[in-house]
């Protein structure tokens, strides 16, 4: 045991001695690594992160919170965000994978914190975001070397499901900048957005929350809205028919006020009965329309903003000091392994 400890102690001394013998290599290389890593990380644009969160109010089809609490006490996982709908809150994050949902955010108006740029998010991504010089060189080389693909051109009218190469790359970048997540236990929906300007990050978070709310409301109330529109159409038609019969009845009553012919009286009675029937139909449909509208209001989701989007004060990335430190440590380890390679063997 003592011999083994002596061997280890001797090996450790040899390691430090060998590193000391090559200290000139370390003194030359490490400052260069620090300088290069600092230059590289300074070329990477700063980004800012803004977060917001909202909670949908429980509706009759979503009221499973109590059952979820009971199940969780027995070790089972019944998320309260689960509903009877085909689209569960748990898959809201996947909506960003849909081009239709994602490209709708292109129209969002954004403004930089210095108010020098005020445009839509599409134009901001395409013309006002910074990239590193090596990314520019890569894109330039790719454009020069890649063959022209005329089949990849987008149609004149914008189609989110037939994008050009440039727009497709913008959508991919936007998916990296916008993240949606759902808490399985509480059902709280969180949205995090990243942009190179703090005000843009905040406005994008607000717009994404609004867009998601709109999508959820439209989905959950689609059938009920169709019912309301259907009853509204029937009410309009019934009212039209009732007013037509009432007008006809009024005309014949005014024209034949002194006529006592039985045929005229029968016609008046028929029109009066028809008018009453049309009126009953109209009032019945009106009641059904009001009931359908009340049901629509009842099932329309209401959202509570748990955390509002803020304008970030400090950048979220890149972590410049951490990057330089990582490069310094990595370079030191590599150099150390290099100078003691014969000892390791």
C-alpha positions, 0 to 999 in steps of 0.5 A: 500500500505504501509503495502504491501511494509513493508511486501516485505521489511521484506521478503527481509531482512529475505532472506538475513538473512537466507542466512547469517545464512547459509554462511558456506554452501555457503563457502563450496559448492561454492568452490567445485562447482568451482573446479569440474566445472573447472575440468570437463571443462578442460577435454573437448578438445579445438576446433578451427573454420575456416570459408570460403565463396564463390560466384558462378558466375551468369550463363544464367540459374541463372541470376535472380538477377535483378528480385529478387531486384525488387521483394524485393522492393515490399516486396516479397522474390525472392532469387537470389540463386534460379535457374532453376536447380533441386538443388537450392543453398538454399539446398546446406547445405543439401548435408552434409546429403548425405553419398556419399558427406560427406564420400568423405571428408574422403579422404582429407589429413590433417596435424596438426599445429605441423606437427606431424600428416599427414594423411587423415581425416578419420584416423584423426577422428578415431585415433587422436581426443581426447574425455573426460574420461566419453565418453570413459567410456560410449563407453566401457560400450556400447561395453560390454553391447550391443549384437554383431550384425553381420548384422551391418558389412559393406561390404569389399568394402567401400560403403557410403550407408552401413556403419559400426557402427563405420563409421556411428558414424564418419559421424555423428560427421563430420556433426557436425564439418562441416556446410554449409549455403547459404545467400538467398539474395546474394547467398553467400555460407559459410562454417564453420569447427571445429576441435581440431587442427587449421591447420586441421580446415583450411584444412578441410574448404578448402577441403569442399569448393573444394568438393562443387565446384566440386559437383556443377560443375558436377551437372550443366554440367552433360548433357552438358558433356554427349553431348560433349562425344557423339559428340566426339564419333561420330567424332572419328567414322566419322574420322575412316570411312573417313580415311578408305575410303580415304585409299581405294581410294588412293590404287585403284587410285595408282593400276589402274592409267593406266587402262581405264576400265569404271568399274574401273572409276565408282568404283573410282568415287563411292569411291571419292563421298563416301570419300567426303560424309564421309569428310563432315560428319566428318567436320559437326560433328567436328563443332558440337563438338566444339559448344557443348564444347563452350556451356559446357565452357559457362555454367561451373560455376565459383566461387569467394572466398569471404573469404579464410579459415584462421588458427584460432589463438584462440580456439572457444570452450569450453568457460571455464570461462563462463562455470565455471561462469554459474555453480557458478551462478546456484549453488548459486541460488539452494543453496539460494532456498534451505535455504529460502524454508520455507520462500517461502512456 
